[in-house]
Amino acid sequence: MRNLIRHLPRRDEQGQVLLIVAGGLVVFLLLAGLVIDTGIGFRERRTSQNISDLSSMAGTRIIANMYLDPSTPVDGSDVYAAVAESATNNGCANPCTWEGVYVKPVGTGVTTDLGPLVDGGTIPAGAQGVRVRTDRHPQTFFMKLVGISTLDVGAEATALTSQLEPPPSGVLLPIGVFDADYEVGTNYTLTEGSHGPGNFGWISWLGSPSNPTLVASLCFPDNPAFTFPTWFDGATGVMNSSGARACLDQYIADQTVVYVPIWRQTNDRGGSNLQYEVIGVAAFVLTGYDRHAVTVSGNFQEFYSYPSVPAGFGAPPCTATTDPTCNERTNFIGLVQ
């Protein structure tokens, strides 16, 4: 009997086991809550971002229309109504709030505020877009155990409108670059390999494949006026004369921003019959070339490919009453932040 009594569990040991189990259960619930409620937070933030994106675009469209058709007056109430309707239609319901401000560009990727978006009043002078911030407050499930009953999730977006700009004037070199997703600040080979028998990416503006003609176009840019898309003859052979190298050396030494045509396809012919379809222009800073000037390299700066918009946003949208070429295709609306 004494041995039996000696081996019976003591009540304080049973209590410790219960405490350990209870503590473990709480930890498990908190971990489960962290995973589940964090997932809810990510989902709600994505929803908030979508609402902000679409709402800022909706408000900016009203501003774009103000420039495009001054004969149809709009004011702050129209912009406010467009943002509010878009936010509601895309899921901003209680508990959800939004606020907006008018903005205008002041540099590449930089905007300045012009005042809050309110239901009424005039659109501030110089406004080219709207920034919208959406805040949602979803309820938690398991995190309520530690006193966190809601999450604060927000996201904002900025949309701007501007004129589409034509390719810039300046130094346009007869070096064709294939259309690709170039990254700003990255070096690329501009004339790489052969794009057809006897062709290495050089372009002849006037259809003459001679080396002296190319050197003249390289050193003293003489490209004709053209619109996109258009076709140009390829210049056959490796353009590595001393004159060509001297001009390339000067561009490289001066770190000059030069423009080069972007081509999308060739006509799949060879020799002097090869042509490039030019669809835009890009800015590069030349960085070097190989020993025989077969390949020329450059650091990518910006695209100037109509109908896309160059980096940053320029002048306000055109006005149809003062510019007969102005229409909805010559103005751009897009998210910038």
N, C-alpha and C positions, 0 to 999 in steps of 0.2 A: 504493500500500500504506500509506504514511504517513497519507493522508487517511482510509482505511478504519479504521485503528487508532484514529485521533483521534476518530471518531464512535461507536465501540463504547461501550455503557454501562459505567460503572465499577461494580465490585462493591459499593462502599459506598453508591452511589445505590440499587441494588437492595435492599439491606438496609433503607434508610430507607423505601422504599415498603412493604416487608413489615411494618415496625413501624407505619406509618400505618394499613395495612389491618387489622392485628391490633388496634390501639387502637380503631379505628372499630367493629370487630366487638364488642369488649367493651362499648363505650358503647351500641351497639344492643341487645345482650343485656340490659344493665342497664335501659335504658328499657323494653324489652319486659317485663322482670321487674317493673318498677315498676307498669306498667299491669295485668299479669295478676295479680300477687300482691296489689296493692291491691284489685282486684276481688274476689279471694278473701276479703280482709279484710272488705270491706263485706258480702259474702254471709254470712260467718260471724257478723258482728255482728248482722245481722238475725235469724239463727237463734238466737243467744244471747238477743236481746231477746224473741223468741217463747217460748223456754223459760222465761225469767224471768217473763214475763207469766202464762203458763198455770200455772206452778208456784206462784206467789204466790196466784193465785186458788184453786187446789186446796187449799192449806193454810188459807187464810182461810175456805173453805167449812166445814172441820171446826170452826173456832172459832165460826162462825155457828151451826152445829148444836148446839154446846155450850150456847149461850144459848137457842136455840129449844126444845131438848128436854133439860132437865137430868136426866131420868130415865135417859137413855142416856149413861153416863159416858165421857168421852174424856180423853186425856192427851197429853203431848208426843210419845209414840211414834206416835200416830195422825196428828198433824200432820206429823211428820217423814216417815212412810210415804207420806202423800198427796203431799207435795212431791217426794220421791224417785221415786215411781212416775210422776208427771207429767213430771218432768225426763227420765227414761229413755225414756218413751213418745214424747217429742217431740224426741229426737235427742241427748240429752246422754250420749254414750258416749265412752270413752277415745279421744283426749285431751280430756276435758271434766270440769270440777269445778263444784260449786255450794255455796253456803252461805246460811243464812237466819237472820233474827232476828225476834223478836216485836216488834210496834210497837203504839202507840196514838196517836190524834190529839190534838194539843194546840193546834190552831188551823187556820185555813183553809190547806190544803195543807201543813201542817207535822206531822210525826210525831216521836215520841221512842222510842228503843230500850228494850226491856224485858228483853233477854237473848238469847243465841244459841239457835237452834233445834237441839236435840239429840235423839237417838233414845232418848227416855225422859224421866222427870221430869214435873212438872206444868206446865200452861199458866199463865204468869204472870198474876196478878190484873190486871184492867183491859185485857188484850190484846184488840185489835180487828182484828188483821191480821198479815200476814207480809210481810217484804221479802226477796226472793231475788236473789242475784247469781250469774250464770253466767259462767264463764270457759272459753274454748275456745282451743286451741293448734294451729291447722292448720299443716301443713308447707308451706313455700314451694317454688317450682320454680326460678326464675331467680335469686332473691335469695340463694340458697346460694353463688353466686359471690363474694359479698362477706361471707360468713360469717353470714348471717341464715338459719337453717334453719327457724325457726318464727315464727309471729305470735302475739302475746298480745292476744286479743279478748275483751272483757267487756261485760256489760250487766246492769242491775238493774231491778227493778220492785217496787212496793209496792201491795198490795191491802188494803182495809179493809172492814169490815162495820159497819153502824149501822142504827138505826131510820129508816124513812121518817117524815118529819115533816109534819104537816098545815100548811096555810097559816098564817102567823103572825097573831097578833092585832095590832091597831094601827090606823093610819089607812088605811082602804080607800076609795079615791075612785071615784066612778062614771064613770071615764074608760076606755073599752074600748080595748085595744091588740091589734092583730092578731098572731097567733102567728107568730114568726119567729126566726131565729138571731141574737139580739142579743148584742153584745160588751160585756163589762164596761168601764165608763169611757167609753162612747161615747154621744153625744147622738142622740136620735131624736125624730121628730115623733109624738106620741101620738094626737092627733085630726087626721087628715089627710084633706082632701077629703070626699067624700060616699060613704057606704057603702050608700046606698039613698036614694030620694027623701025629702029632708027630714031625713036623719040624718047626723051627723058624728062618731059614735063615743061620744057620751054615753049612759050607761045609766041607766035608771030602775029602782031597786030594787023599788018598790012599784007599778009600772005607771002612774004618773002622769007625763005628759010636761010638766007645768007648770014654768016657770022657778023659781018660789019653792021647789018641791019639790026641784029639782036643787040650788039654792043651799044649802038646808038639809042635803042629803046631802053636799055638798062641804065646807061649813064645820063641820058637826057630824056626822061619819060615823055612819050609822045602817043599814048594810047588814044584811040578815037572815043567819042561819046557812044555809049551803048546802054541798052536796057536788058533786064534779065527775063528769061534765059536767052542766051545767044551762043553762037558757035564761032570759034576761032581756030585757025590752022595751027598745027603744031610745027615747031622749028626742029628740023632733023639734025642729028649729030650731037656731039658733046661740046658745049660752048665753053671752052676752057682757054680761050686766047688770053694774051697778056692784058688786052684792053678790058675784057670781061672781068678778069681777076682784080684789076686795079680798081674798078668801080665797086666790086663786092667788098674789097678791102676798105674802101672809104666809108661805105654804109656801116660796116662792122665797127670801124674805129670810132665813128661819130655816134654810134648807137641810135641811128635814125629809125623812127617808126615808119616802116614802109607797108604798102598795101599790095596784096597779091590776089589774083582771081581764084575763086573756088570752083572747081569743075566737078560735075556729077557723073559724067560718062563720056566715052569716046564713041566714034562711029565705027570702031573696030577695023580700021584700015591701016595700012602701013606707009612708011616713008612720008613723002610730002603730002599724001592724001589723008593723013590722020587729022582729025579735028576733035576739039574739046568742047563740051557743052558747059559754059560758064554760068553759074547760078547765083553767084554772090561775090563778096570781097571780104577779106580778113586782114587784120593788122598784125604784123610780126616785127620783131627786132632781130635782124640777122646776127647770127652768132659765129658762123664759120662755114667752111667748105672743105672737102677732102683735097688731096694733093692735086688731082687733075680737074677739080671743080665739076666732077660728075654729079655729086650730091651737095646741096646747099642746105644748111640748117638754120632754124630761127626759133625765137621764143615767142609763143603765141600771146597776143594782147587782147584782141576783141574781134567779134564778128560784125560785119556790115552786110548782112544778107537779107535783101527784101524778100518776103514781107515781115521778117523778124525785126526786132528792135535792138539797136546797139546797146552795149553795157551802159547802165544808167538811163535816165529818162530826160528827154530834152524839152523842147518848147511845148506849151499847152496844145491841145488838139486844134486842128485847123477849123475854120469857120466857113460854112458853105456860102454864106452871103457875100464874103469877100474873096473867096478862092473857088473858082468854078470847078477845079479838079478835086475838091474836098468831098469825101463821102465816108460812109461807115468803114470802108476798107482801108482808108488812109489814116485812120485813128486806131490806136491800140489801147487795150485794157488788159492789165495783167497783175498778178500777185508779185510783190517784190520782197516781202518779209513775212 
